[in-house]
Amino acid sequence: MSVKAMMATILQNQLTLRGVHSLTTSDYQEILELLIEQLRELELHLAAREVADNREPH
């Protein structure tokens, strides 16, 4: 099982514990892909900001 599949299963289990029963396996996989993409974008943004901050004279 891939890491993404395991993460989707964890997400599904956690949401099921919280009363969400209407989503399909593909819904969980799609949500996970969106979360991963948003995390990548955030990581790039934070890295760019750190580089910019380090270039400013102190």
N, C-alpha and C positions, 0 to 999 in steps of 0.2 A: 504494500500500500504506500502510495506517495505521501509526502509531507502535506501537500495541499489536500489530499483526500482525508488524511487524518484530522487536519484542521477543520475541514467541512463537517466531519463527523462530530467533533467536539462542539462546534457551533450548533449543529442540529440538536445534540443532546442537551446543551445548555438552554436553548430556546424552548425545547420540549418541556424541560423542567419548569420553565416559566409560563407554560400554558400555550405556546405556539405550536399548533398541530396542522396548520393548513399549507405549509410550504413543502415543495418537492425537493428531492435530492439535488436536482439541477438548480433550484432556487438557492440552496445553501452554497453550492459551488460558485454560482454567479456572484452572490454576496461576498464570498471569500475573495474572489478575483478582484472585485471592486475595492475591498479593504486593502488588499496587497498593493494594488496600483496607487491608492491614496497614500499608503505608508511610504512607498517609493518616492512619490512626489514630495511628500513632507521631508523625507530624508535628504533629497536633493536640495530643497529650499533651505533647510537648516545648514547644510554643508556650504552652500553658496553664501549664506549670511555670515557664517563663521569665517570664510575666506575674506569676505568684504570687511568684516570687523578687524581682522588681522592686518589688513593693508592700510587701515586708517592710522595716521600718526597718533601716538599717545602722549 
